[in-house]
C-alpha cells in the first residue's frame, strides 16, 4: 500500500500534536495518567500504521485476513477495550458515590441528634432552680 510522502508527514504531525496535547492535559490534571496511556497507545498505533502501512499487510497475513477486515478488527478491539475500561471506571465511581451518599446521610442524622441534645440541654439550663 502506497501513501504519498506529504500524507505521511501530515499523519506524523497530527500524531505528534496529539501526543503533545495529551501531555499538556496530564500536566494540567485534566486527564489522568492511566487514561493518558490509552490515548498515547492510540496515537502511537495511528503513527505506526500511518507511516508504515505495509505493516497492516503483515498483520493481515499473520491472521489470514483482508486489509479492511484487519483494520476494522484492530479498531473494534481498541474501542471495545476503551469502552470496557470506562465502564469499569464508571462502576467504581458509582460504588464510591453510593458509599459517600450513605456516609453523608449518617453524618446528617448524627448532626440532627446532637442539635436536639444541645437544644434540650440548653432548655434545662435556662429553667430557674429555685
C-alpha positions in Angstrom: 0.0 0.0 0.0 1.5 3.3 -1.0 0.8 6.6 0.8 2.1 9.9 -0.5 5.0 11.4 1.3 3.1 14.6 2.2 0.3 12.4 3.7 2.9 10.6 5.9 4.2 13.9 7.1 0.6 15.0 7.9 -0.1 11.8 9.8 3.1 12.2 11.7 2.4 15.8 12.6 -1.2 15.0 13.7 0.1 12.2 15.9 2.9 14.3 17.5 0.4 17.1 18.1 -2.0 14.6 19.8 0.9 13.4 22.0 1.7 17.0 22.9 -2.0 17.7 23.8 -2.2 14.5 25.9 0.9 15.5 27.9 -0.4 19.1 28.4 -3.8 17.6 29.6 -1.9 15.3 32.0 0.2 18.1 33.4 -2.9 20.3 34.0 -4.6 17.3 35.8 -7.4 17.4 33.3 -6.6 13.8 32.2 -5.5 11.0 34.5 -2.3 9.2 33.7 -4.0 5.8 33.3 -6.3 7.2 30.6 -3.4 9.1 29.0 -1.6 5.9 28.4 -4.6 4.6 26.4 -4.6 7.7 24.2 -0.8 7.6 23.8 -1.2 4.0 22.7 -3.9 5.0 20.2 -1.7 7.9 18.8 1.3 5.6 18.6 -0.7 2.9 16.7 -2.0 5.5 14.2 1.5 6.8 13.8 3.0 3.4 13.1 0.3 2.3 10.7 0.2 5.7 9.1 3.9 5.8 8.4 4.3 2.1 7.6 1.1 1.0 6.0 2.8 -2.2 4.8 2.8 -3.3 8.5 -1.0 -3.7 8.1 -0.3 -6.2 5.3 2.0 -8.1 7.6 -0.7 -8.2 10.3 -3.3 -9.2 7.8 -1.1 -12.1 6.5 -0.4 -13.1 10.1 -4.1 -13.5 10.9 -5.0 -14.5 7.3 -7.4 -11.6 6.9 -8.1 -8.9 4.3 -6.7 -5.4 4.9 -10.1 -3.8 5.6 -11.1 -6.7 7.9 -7.8 -6.3 9.8 -8.3 -2.5 10.1 -11.9 -3.0 11.4 -10.7 -5.7 13.8 -8.0 -3.5 15.3 -10.3 -0.6 15.6 -13.1 -2.7 17.1 -10.7 -4.3 19.7 -9.4 -0.8 20.7 -12.8 0.6 21.0 -14.0 -2.4 23.0 -11.1 -2.1 25.4 -11.8 1.6 25.8 -15.5 1.1 26.5 -14.6 -1.7 29.0 -12.1 0.5 30.7 -14.5 3.3 31.1 -17.3 1.0 32.2 -15.1 -0.3 35.0 -14.3 3.3 36.0 -17.9 4.3 36.0 -18.8 1.3 38.1 -16.2 2.2 40.6 -17.3 5.8 40.7 -20.9 4.6 41.2 -19.9 2.5 44.2 -17.8 5.3 45.7 -20.7 7.8 45.2 -23.1 5.4 46.9 -20.8 5.0 49.9 -20.3 8.7 50.2 -24.1 9.4 50.0 -24.7 6.9 52.8 -21.9 8.4 54.9 -23.4 11.9 54.4 -26.8 10.7 55.4 -25.4 9.1 58.6 -23.5 12.3 59.4 -26.6 14.4 58.9 -28.6 12.1 61.2 -25.8 12.4 63.8 -25.8 16.2 63.5 -29.5 16.3 64.0 -29.2 14.2 67.1 -26.5 16.4 68.5 -28.6 19.5 67.7 -31.6 18.1 69.6 -29.4 17.2 72.6 -27.9 20.7 72.7 -31.4 22.3 72.5 -32.8 20.1 75.3 -29.7 20.7 77.3 -29.9 24.5 76.9 -33.7 24.4 77.8 -32.9 22.6 81.0 -30.2 25.1 82.0 -32.4 28.1 81.3 -35.1 27.0 83.8 -34.5 28.6 87.2 -33.8 26.2 90.0 -35.4 27.9 92.7 
